[in-house]
Amino acid sequence: MRPVPRPLLPARPPVGRGRALAGALAGLLVGAAATQVVQAATPAELGDFESRAEYAFFTEDAHALSELIRNGQALADSGEPRALYPYAFAQFRALQLATFHTQLRAAETAGTACVDALERALDKEPRSAEALALQAVCLAYVGAAGGLKALTARPRSAARLEAAQALAPSNPRVLLTAALLNYLPGDATTAQRNSALKQFERAAAQFETVTAAEPGEPTWGAAEAWLFVGRAREQRGELLEARNAYEKALLVAPDFARARRRLAALTGRR
């Protein structure tokens, strides 16, 4: 029997050195000072930054996410791969929120920041499957949004995903990215959507087998995998299966507003 994913806890004010890091990030300019603070940060403190971005995304608090990104500019300025990843992740969540609300300019800004930060991280660590997958999914959202950048975003996204799959084919975030690349495009065919559903289900199952991550390692994706399983099932008219998927998304992330809305809408259709 597979273990049930543990729910993500709401973001809390940082304590101890985490509070010191948050204050330092908020007050720094660029350059050597930023690098020194980030180099002194523990993995847990950097993981806290990612957790705060995740909670702001789940609760759809765009203001809190924007403030987090502004205060975390030192992560990007440091040039450290381990700091660039959580910064890029926060931009990815901003990209998603902007896309949901059809704020295309904001989406393009966040998408560009995500891709650029990860490009610098990959210059130093080109075999990071996590960075490759996150960059691929940022590019996929940029491609789905349309516009001039969409013409180059899709092939770049596919190339990054291929590299991530070669390095870590069973990584659940790599599996989730593969599903999103099939699911997100507005011109996706029925065959692509059916393939995406199988990939979302495989990603969701893989998340359930993953043991607790080390401090600072990425943890995101499980709730989204179940959300997209639900969306795909709902689109096929498989309402009971969709309901079950949304409930599993909320088991992982009780504050996931989008999953809660989908579940409520589905309940109203009964």
Rosetta silent file (secondary structure, phi, psi, omega in degrees, C-alpha in Angstrom):
SEQUENCE: MRPVPRPLLPARPPVGRGRALAGALAGLLVGAAATQVVQAATPAELGDFESRAEYAFFTEDAHALSELIRNGQALADSGEPRALYPYAFAQFRALQLATFHTQLRAAETAGTACVDALERALDKEPRSAEALALQAVCLAYVGAAGGLKALTARPRSAARLEAAQALAPSNPRVLLTAALLNYLPGDATTAQRNSALKQFERAAAQFETVTAAEPGEPTWGAAEAWLFVGRAREQRGELLEARNAYEKALLVAPDFARARRRLAALTGRR
SCORE:     score description
SCORE:     0.000 S_00000001
   1 L     0.000  130.484 -177.232    0.000    0.000    0.000 S_00000001
   2 L   -78.144  145.293  178.758    1.420    3.358   -1.014 S_00000001
   3 L   -68.861  144.334  176.779    1.836    6.052    1.632 S_00000001
   4 L   -75.793  133.550  179.440   -0.607    8.957    1.541 S_00000001
   5 L   -59.089  137.807  179.134    1.126   12.240    0.668 S_00000001
   6 L   -78.424  139.294 -178.323    1.481   14.411    3.738 S_00000001
   7 L   -61.762  148.129  174.038   -0.397   17.721    3.494 S_00000001
   8 L   -78.927  135.689 -178.912    1.626   20.845    2.879 S_00000001
   9 L   -85.144  149.651  176.070    1.564   23.152    5.870 S_00000001
  10 L   -59.548  151.557  177.206    0.693   26.841    5.563 S_00000001
  11 L   -63.823  140.815  179.346    3.647   29.197    5.332 S_00000001
  12 L  -122.567  155.381  175.849    4.762   30.468    8.717 S_00000001
  13 L   -58.198  135.758 -179.163    6.932   33.461    9.656 S_00000001
  14 L   -63.501  148.487  179.147   10.553   32.339    9.564 S_00000001
  15 L  -120.119  161.749  175.617   12.214   31.761   12.893 S_00000001
  16 L    57.987 -130.127 -178.297   15.821   31.880   14.021 S_00000001
  17 H   -68.327  -24.868  176.763   18.255   32.164   11.130 S_00000001
  18 H   -61.506  -40.467  177.427   15.340   31.949    8.712 S_00000001
  19 H   -64.671  -39.867  179.011   14.077   35.296   10.006 S_00000001
  20 H   -63.969  -40.311  178.527   17.558   36.750    9.625 S_00000001
  21 H   -63.511  -45.825 -178.809   17.758   35.470    6.061 S_00000001
  22 H   -59.917  -42.881  178.841   14.374   36.937    5.158 S_00000001
  23 H   -65.825  -39.460 -179.882   15.395   40.309    6.553 S_00000001
  24 H   -66.418  -41.858  179.777   18.737   40.233    4.791 S_00000001
  25 H   -63.062  -39.283 -177.462   17.162   39.349    1.463 S_00000001
  26 H   -66.564  -30.306 -173.724   14.661   42.172    1.789 S_00000001
  27 H   -99.843   -4.965 -173.679   17.362   44.789    2.427 S_00000001
  28 L   -80.724  152.022  167.069   20.111   43.754    0.037 S_00000001
  29 L   -92.474 -138.338 -178.611   21.145   45.382   -3.180 S_00000001
  30 L  -115.483  172.348  172.601   23.095   43.312   -5.710 S_00000001
  31 L    99.143 -148.255 -172.175   26.578   41.935   -5.929 S_00000001
  32 H   -62.169  -36.174 -179.134   28.915   40.429   -3.372 S_00000001
  33 H   -61.910  -41.912  178.250   26.655   41.115   -0.375 S_00000001
  34 H   -62.445  -43.553 -179.407   23.848   39.103   -1.922 S_00000001
  35 H   -61.991  -41.866 -178.879   26.196   36.230   -2.671 S_00000001
  36 H   -63.767  -43.263 -179.566   27.531   36.174    0.889 S_00000001
  37 H   -65.010  -44.569 -178.617   24.055   36.033    2.436 S_00000001
  38 H   -66.823  -39.446  178.225   22.892   33.270    0.113 S_00000001
  39 H   -62.682  -30.836  179.759   26.070   31.241    0.627 S_00000001
  40 H   -82.352  -12.971 -177.688   25.444   31.419    4.387 S_00000001
  41 L   -70.651  142.497  176.523   21.810   30.310    4.006 S_00000001
  42 L   -84.155  160.095  175.320   20.950   26.764    5.038 S_00000001
  43 H   -56.506  -36.619  179.925   18.991   24.418    2.739 S_00000001
  44 H   -64.016  -37.439  179.864   16.055   24.637    5.147 S_00000001
  45 H   -68.403  -40.096  176.459   15.980   28.426    4.835 S_00000001
  46 H   -68.574  -35.369  176.158   15.967   28.254    1.055 S_00000001
  47 H   -64.428  -33.432  177.852   13.291   25.567    1.272 S_00000001
  48 H   -63.240  -36.764  177.241   11.191   27.933    3.370 S_00000001
  49 H   -61.420  -44.872  178.264   11.279   30.431    0.502 S_00000001
  50 H   -62.979  -41.309 -179.760    9.893   27.770   -1.846 S_00000001
  51 H   -62.441  -38.236  178.595    7.212   26.818    0.698 S_00000001
  52 H   -66.655  -39.834  176.387    6.067   30.432    0.955 S_00000001
  53 H   -63.063  -39.995 -179.273    5.792   30.679   -2.821 S_00000001
  54 H   -64.738  -44.439 -178.659    3.779   27.465   -2.845 S_00000001
  55 H   -65.930  -40.656  177.432    1.372   28.660   -0.171 S_00000001
  56 H   -62.602  -36.328  177.645    0.832   31.994   -1.940 S_00000001
  57 H   -67.762  -47.933 -178.595    0.074   30.078   -5.128 S_00000001
  58 H   -60.233  -40.036 -178.591   -2.376   27.696   -3.462 S_00000001
  59 L   -88.454   -0.537  178.217   -4.222   30.566   -1.782 S_00000001
  60 L    57.801   41.151  178.452   -3.951   32.705   -4.950 S_00000001
  61 L   -95.394   83.609 -176.333   -2.364   35.549   -3.013 S_00000001
  62 H   -63.523  -33.325 -179.879   -0.663   37.349   -5.884 S_00000001
  63 H   -65.813  -46.761  179.550    0.363   40.263   -3.663 S_00000001
  64 H   -62.165  -38.231  179.568    2.176   38.022   -1.173 S_00000001
  65 H   -67.396  -40.482  177.904    3.874   36.209   -4.038 S_00000001
  66 H   -63.199  -41.748  178.701    4.966   39.487   -5.626 S_00000001
  67 H   -65.479  -40.203  178.636    6.395   40.687   -2.297 S_00000001
  68 H   -60.964  -44.937  179.428    8.208   37.380   -1.814 S_00000001
  69 H   -63.698  -43.268  179.400    9.810   37.672   -5.243 S_00000001
  70 H   -61.976  -45.580 -179.391   10.806   41.288   -4.618 S_00000001
  71 H   -70.522  -19.947 -179.336   12.348   40.437   -1.256 S_00000001
  72 L   -97.429   15.260 -179.220   14.089   37.427   -2.780 S_00000001
  73 H   -57.583  -29.311  179.179   15.873   39.306   -5.530 S_00000001
  74 H   -62.693  -27.331  176.496   19.150   38.546   -3.775 S_00000001
  75 H   -62.075  -44.974  178.867   18.608   34.877   -4.605 S_00000001
  76 H   -68.911  -40.162 -176.639   18.704   35.720   -8.288 S_00000001
  77 H   -68.535  -24.031 -176.935   21.555   38.204   -7.902 S_00000001
  78 H   -68.337  -29.316 -176.855   23.746   35.668   -6.105 S_00000001
  79 L    75.081    7.230 -179.209   24.115   33.455   -9.168 S_00000001
  80 L   -84.038  125.405 -179.631   24.094   30.355   -6.929 S_00000001
  81 H   -53.920  -39.405 -177.392   22.192   27.429   -8.523 S_00000001
  82 H   -69.602  -20.663  176.152   20.706   26.345   -5.196 S_00000001
  83 H   -94.091  -32.205  179.754   19.313   29.882   -4.755 S_00000001
  84 H   -65.466  -33.303 -178.532   18.310   30.444   -8.367 S_00000001
  85 H   -63.485  -53.120  179.530   15.980   27.424   -8.292 S_00000001
  86 H   -63.078  -32.895  175.884   13.624   28.650   -5.507 S_00000001
  87 H   -63.905  -45.961  178.773   13.636   32.124   -7.051 S_00000001
  88 H   -62.841  -37.825  179.477   12.694   30.646  -10.437 S_00000001
  89 H   -62.465  -43.124  177.131   10.038   28.522   -8.764 S_00000001
  90 H   -60.437  -39.989  176.966    8.425   31.610   -7.229 S_00000001
  91 H   -65.997  -36.147  176.312    8.400   33.217  -10.687 S_00000001
  92 H   -61.001  -44.077  178.689    6.826   30.037  -12.079 S_00000001
  93 H   -65.718  -36.525  175.485    3.997   30.307   -9.555 S_00000001
  94 H   -65.059  -38.928  176.674    3.555   33.984  -10.480 S_00000001
  95 H   -60.069  -44.730 -179.834    3.463   32.945  -14.138 S_00000001
  96 H   -64.268  -46.679 -179.659    0.701   30.432  -13.417 S_00000001
  97 H   -60.865  -42.386  179.174   -1.428   32.881  -11.438 S_00000001
  98 H   -64.432  -38.363  178.767   -1.077   35.513  -14.158 S_00000001
  99 H   -65.172  -42.453  179.489   -2.003   32.934  -16.803 S_00000001
 100 H   -58.705  -35.416 -176.318   -5.117   31.849  -14.868 S_00000001
 101 L   -99.225   14.313  176.948   -6.278   35.475  -14.768 S_00000001
 102 L    55.065   38.152  175.328   -5.323   36.164  -18.411 S_00000001
 103 L   -96.661   80.136 -167.209   -2.754   38.768  -17.394 S_00000001
 104 H   -65.926  -36.984  179.742   -0.541   38.076  -20.382 S_00000001
 105 H   -66.601  -43.839  178.004    2.040   40.811  -19.820 S_00000001
 106 H   -64.317  -37.554  178.689    2.569   39.758  -16.207 S_00000001
 107 H   -64.128  -42.483 -179.478    2.741   36.139  -17.318 S_00000001
 108 H   -66.211  -38.681  178.870    5.398   36.917  -19.904 S_00000001
 109 H   -63.190  -48.202 -179.633    7.444   38.894  -17.357 S_00000001
 110 H   -66.420  -40.343  179.281    7.348   36.095  -14.793 S_00000001
 111 H   -62.349  -42.709  178.204    7.977   33.443  -17.438 S_00000001
 112 H   -63.076  -42.270  179.375   11.015   35.269  -18.748 S_00000001
 113 H   -64.247  -40.229  178.368   12.398   35.677  -15.215 S_00000001
 114 H   -62.579  -50.095 -177.595   11.888   31.965  -14.510 S_00000001
 115 H   -63.044  -44.031 -177.368   13.583   30.857  -17.718 S_00000001
 116 H   -66.208  -42.168  179.276   16.490   33.296  -17.356 S_00000001
 117 H   -61.744  -42.518 -179.180   17.199   32.369  -13.724 S_00000001
 118 H   -72.217  -28.561  176.473   17.263   28.677  -14.581 S_00000001
 119 H   -62.996  -41.417  177.889   19.449   29.320  -17.613 S_00000001
 120 H   -68.378  -36.722  177.029   22.082   30.774  -15.292 S_00000001
 121 H   -65.229  -41.015 -178.178   21.680   27.846  -12.897 S_00000001
 122 H   -72.877  -23.378  173.875   22.085   25.356  -15.754 S_00000001
 123 H   -60.661  -33.247 -178.825   25.210   27.131  -16.966 S_00000001
 124 H   -94.123  -32.259 -179.277   26.821   25.962  -13.719 S_00000001
 125 L  -131.292   75.147 -173.179   24.935   22.681  -13.235 S_00000001
 126 L   -68.181  -13.428 -178.436   23.854   21.501  -16.694 S_00000001
 127 L  -104.330   26.197  176.657   22.862   18.033  -15.461 S_00000001
 128 L   -86.036  104.559 -179.328   20.249   19.202  -12.969 S_00000001
 129 H   -62.930  -35.655 -179.781   17.071   17.339  -13.943 S_00000001
 130 H   -64.512  -44.917  179.749   15.034   19.481  -11.536 S_00000001
 131 H   -66.941  -39.760  177.843   16.202   22.743  -13.131 S_00000001
 132 H   -62.330  -43.345 -179.014   15.678   21.372  -16.629 S_00000001
 133 H   -66.666  -43.122 -179.638   12.134   20.244  -15.800 S_00000001
 134 H   -65.447  -39.959  177.117   11.189   23.533  -14.156 S_00000001
 135 H   -65.124  -38.582  178.721   12.546   25.507  -17.094 S_00000001
 136 H   -60.829  -41.905 -177.270   10.643   23.234  -19.474 S_00000001
 137 H   -74.277  -33.820  173.646    7.357   23.850  -17.661 S_00000001
 138 H   -61.792  -44.412  177.960    7.938   27.622  -17.523 S_00000001
 139 H   -64.152  -34.977  179.243    8.544   27.574  -21.269 S_00000001
 140 H   -64.143  -41.183  178.323    5.411   25.439  -21.746 S_00000001
 141 H   -68.319  -38.710  176.068    3.248   28.055  -20.020 S_00000001
 142 H   -62.016  -42.246  178.902    4.857   30.829  -22.064 S_00000001
 143 H   -64.280  -39.484 -179.184    4.165   28.807  -25.207 S_00000001
 144 H   -68.804  -26.230 -177.722    0.543   28.190  -24.231 S_00000001
 145 H   -74.619  -16.663 -179.173   -0.006   31.910  -23.635 S_00000001
 146 L    83.176 -165.036 -177.809    0.735   32.697  -27.272 S_00000001
 147 L    86.638 -179.729 -175.540    2.488   35.808  -28.546 S_00000001
 148 L   -62.671  -38.484 -176.495    5.861   36.128  -30.230 S_00000001
 149 L   -69.166  -18.804 -179.605    7.750   34.165  -27.580 S_00000001
 150 H   -63.613  -28.409 -176.763    5.485   31.159  -28.090 S_00000001
 151 H   -64.307  -33.808  179.707    7.195   30.426  -31.414 S_00000001
 152 H  -100.733  -19.499 -175.524   10.482   29.607  -29.712 S_00000001
 153 H   -66.662  -42.820 -174.896    9.144   28.524  -26.308 S_00000001
 154 H   -63.843  -50.860  178.418    7.608   25.234  -27.405 S_00000001
 155 H   -64.371  -34.816  176.771   10.666   23.692  -29.104 S_00000001
 156 H   -65.335  -40.520  179.350   12.930   24.901  -26.269 S_00000001
 157 H   -61.855  -45.297 -179.948   10.532   23.393  -23.748 S_00000001
 158 H   -62.200  -39.531 -179.864   10.560   20.035  -25.535 S_00000001
 159 H   -66.557  -40.912  178.539   14.365   20.029  -25.664 S_00000001
 160 H   -65.858  -41.100  178.491   14.670   20.774  -21.950 S_00000001
 161 H   -62.855  -43.246  179.341   12.171   18.042  -21.110 S_00000001
 162 H   -58.986  -41.108  178.688   14.058   15.533  -23.244 S_00000001
 163 H   -66.416  -41.109  178.418   17.266   16.349  -21.373 S_00000001
 164 H   -64.547  -40.785  179.632   15.512   16.008  -18.002 S_00000001
 165 H   -64.389  -35.597  178.673   13.992   12.667  -19.002 S_00000001
 166 H   -66.204  -32.222 -177.585   17.399   11.346  -19.996 S_00000001
 167 H   -85.913  -38.693 -173.534   18.766   12.234  -16.559 S_00000001
 168 L  -147.592   72.687 -174.034   15.805   11.306  -14.317 S_00000001
 169 L   -63.773  -22.664 -178.373   13.003    9.503  -16.183 S_00000001
 170 L  -101.286    1.610  177.548   11.149    8.555  -12.976 S_00000001
 171 L   -62.370  126.747 -175.183   11.349   11.944  -11.279 S_00000001
 172 H   -62.823  -31.586  178.150    7.714   12.902  -10.575 S_00000001
 173 H   -73.876  -29.742  173.220    8.222   16.533  -11.591 S_00000001
 174 H   -67.093  -42.288  177.565    9.761   15.390  -14.868 S_00000001
 175 H   -63.660  -41.772  178.363    6.709   13.165  -15.418 S_00000001
 176 H   -63.390  -41.617  178.329    4.382   16.052  -14.559 S_00000001
 177 H   -61.043  -42.624  178.373    6.199   18.324  -16.993 S_00000001
 178 H   -59.246  -40.335  179.091    5.801   15.759  -19.782 S_00000001
 179 H   -66.260  -43.058 -178.663    2.062   15.667  -19.111 S_00000001
 180 H   -63.988  -35.331  179.053    1.754   19.452  -19.104 S_00000001
 181 H   -64.783  -28.186  174.894    3.524   19.730  -22.444 S_00000001
 182 H   -82.365  -32.141 -169.439    0.795   17.545  -23.934 S_00000001
 183 H   -88.463  -37.062 -169.000   -2.072   19.154  -22.040 S_00000001
 184 L   -70.847  -40.980 -174.386   -1.450   22.909  -22.087 S_00000001
 185 L   -56.708  136.310  178.909   -1.394   23.861  -25.798 S_00000001
 186 L   -63.720  -22.142 -179.607   -4.736   25.177  -27.019 S_00000001
 187 L   -99.298   18.984  179.990   -4.351   23.132  -30.193 S_00000001
 188 L   -61.863  136.977  179.799   -3.720   19.856  -28.345 S_00000001
 189 L   -81.012  168.309  176.646   -5.376   16.912  -30.062 S_00000001
 190 H   -60.435  -39.707  178.861   -7.627   14.359  -28.393 S_00000001
 191 H   -62.657  -40.133  178.301   -4.787   11.848  -28.593 S_00000001
 192 H   -65.627  -39.843  178.777   -2.451   14.311  -26.841 S_00000001
 193 H   -66.470  -39.926  177.520   -5.028   14.931  -24.108 S_00000001
 194 H   -64.942  -40.034  176.844   -5.512   11.201  -23.591 S_00000001
 195 H   -64.597  -40.191  179.675   -1.759   10.745  -23.403 S_00000001
 196 H   -61.663  -41.097  179.732   -1.546   13.627  -20.923 S_00000001
 197 H   -58.649  -45.872  178.665   -4.136   11.968  -18.662 S_00000001
 198 H   -62.666  -38.345  179.512   -2.059    8.799  -18.464 S_00000001
 199 H   -69.445  -39.403  176.594    1.050   10.862  -17.759 S_00000001
 200 H   -62.080  -42.484 -179.655   -0.690   12.878  -15.031 S_00000001
 201 H   -65.747  -38.504  178.031   -1.836    9.659  -13.388 S_00000001
 202 H   -66.621  -40.988  178.436    1.657    8.206  -13.583 S_00000001
 203 H   -62.963  -45.525 -179.843    3.127   11.384  -12.078 S_00000001
 204 H   -59.640  -42.644  178.561    0.558   11.385   -9.266 S_00000001
 205 H   -65.135  -37.907 -179.311    1.345    7.743   -8.481 S_00000001
 206 H   -68.283  -36.435  176.833    5.073    8.450   -8.537 S_00000001
 207 H   -59.181  -33.946 -177.225    4.691   11.326   -6.085 S_00000001
 208 L   -72.732  -15.441  179.898    3.132    8.875   -3.631 S_00000001
 209 L   -95.159  -10.395 -174.750    6.241    6.689   -3.715 S_00000001
 210 L   -77.236  131.464  176.063    8.701    9.515   -3.044 S_00000001
 211 L   -77.510  169.154 -178.714   10.179    9.629    0.426 S_00000001
 212 L   -56.277  133.545 -178.569   10.543   12.886    2.326 S_00000001
 213 L   -74.368  154.508  172.337   12.914   15.249    0.541 S_00000001
 214 L   -69.356  153.339  178.817   16.071   16.556    2.124 S_00000001
 215 L   -52.908  131.911  179.072   15.871   20.187    3.295 S_00000001
 216 L    91.673  -14.773  178.281   16.057   22.515    0.319 S_00000001
 217 L   -79.412  149.698  179.902   15.109   19.885   -2.268 S_00000001
 218 L   -60.352  142.798  178.835   12.017   20.560   -4.433 S_00000001
 219 L  -128.215   -4.326 -171.624    8.749   19.190   -3.066 S_00000001
 220 L   -75.670  161.372  168.562    6.148   20.719   -5.367 S_00000001
 221 L   121.322  -30.136 -173.459    3.892   19.004   -7.898 S_00000001
 222 H   -63.345  -47.086 -178.920    1.783   16.315   -6.198 S_00000001
 223 H   -62.947  -39.146  178.671   -1.329   18.438   -5.697 S_00000001
 224 H   -65.927  -38.868  178.800   -1.129   19.733   -9.269 S_00000001
 225 H   -57.639  -44.866  178.937   -0.798   16.256  -10.686 S_00000001
 226 H   -69.037  -35.846  176.825   -4.084   15.289   -9.018 S_00000001
 227 H   -58.781  -46.121 -177.029   -5.715   18.569  -10.085 S_00000001
 228 H   -74.148  -28.338  170.139   -4.907   17.875  -13.722 S_00000001
 229 H   -59.616  -45.849  179.189   -6.032   14.258  -13.416 S_00000001
 230 H   -61.985  -44.269 -179.826   -9.348   15.693  -12.242 S_00000001
 231 H   -62.083  -44.725 -178.892   -9.534   18.246  -15.052 S_00000001
 232 H   -65.482  -41.287  178.115   -8.781   15.640  -17.686 S_00000001
 233 H   -65.545  -40.805  179.701  -11.313   13.197  -16.219 S_00000001
 234 H   -62.889  -40.998  179.457  -13.936   15.927  -15.959 S_00000001
 235 H   -64.721  -25.100  177.055  -13.450   16.876  -19.594 S_00000001
 236 L   -87.918    0.275 -179.021  -14.095   13.241  -20.517 S_00000001
 237 L    80.841   12.683 -178.191  -17.329   13.259  -18.517 S_00000001
 238 L   -94.978   77.827 -166.980  -15.905   10.912  -15.883 S_00000001
 239 H   -71.956  -37.412  179.181  -17.241   12.886  -12.947 S_00000001
 240 H   -64.322  -44.271  178.848  -16.764   10.366  -10.141 S_00000001
 241 H   -64.284  -38.185  178.481  -13.100    9.865  -11.091 S_00000001
 242 H   -63.891  -44.105  179.566  -12.680   13.641  -11.352 S_00000001
 243 H   -59.318  -45.186  179.679  -14.158   14.143   -7.894 S_00000001
 244 H   -59.867  -39.870 -179.242  -11.801   11.565   -6.412 S_00000001
 245 H   -66.882  -42.929  179.140   -8.824   13.301   -8.026 S_00000001
 246 H   -63.722  -38.509  178.275   -9.784   16.734   -6.699 S_00000001
 247 H   -64.288  -36.624  177.535  -10.213   15.289   -3.220 S_00000001
 248 H   -68.772  -36.511  176.168   -6.719   13.794   -3.427 S_00000001
 249 H   -60.375  -40.992 -179.075   -5.331   17.175   -4.509 S_00000001
 250 H   -75.105  -24.299  174.071   -6.900   18.732   -1.414 S_00000001
 251 H   -66.192  -39.277  178.502   -5.560   15.960    0.781 S_00000001
 252 H   -73.270  -42.897 -175.290   -2.054   16.961   -0.308 S_00000001
 253 L  -135.745   87.455 -176.147   -2.730   20.722   -0.197 S_00000001
 254 L   -58.111  -22.620 -178.481   -5.864   21.651    1.795 S_00000001
 255 L   -94.316   12.690 -176.771   -5.496   25.325    0.830 S_00000001
 256 L   -74.427   95.355 -172.622   -5.446   24.665   -2.921 S_00000001
 257 H   -61.767  -38.917 -177.244   -8.154   27.135   -3.954 S_00000001
 258 H   -65.420  -42.202  178.068   -8.323   26.020   -7.574 S_00000001
 259 H   -65.490  -37.792 -179.990   -8.919   22.371   -6.648 S_00000001
 260 H   -65.815  -39.442  177.831  -11.545   23.412   -4.107 S_00000001
 261 H   -64.857  -42.133 -179.944  -13.413   25.445   -6.733 S_00000001
 262 H   -63.947  -40.758  179.594  -13.354   22.557   -9.199 S_00000001
 263 H   -65.265  -42.152  179.303  -14.650   20.162   -6.569 S_00000001
 264 H   -63.856  -41.686  179.409  -17.441   22.591   -5.594 S_00000001
 265 H   -64.958  -38.621 -179.673  -18.423   23.089   -9.251 S_00000001
 266 H   -66.981  -40.449  178.825  -18.454   19.355   -9.796 S_00000001
 267 H   -63.281  -36.146  178.281  -20.622   18.802   -6.727 S_00000001
 268 H   -69.006  -18.902 -179.827  -23.062   21.385   -8.074 S_00000001
 269 L   -84.348  -11.386 -177.177  -23.432   19.431  -11.302 S_00000001
 270 L   -69.312    0.000    0.000  -24.690   16.321   -9.519 S_00000001
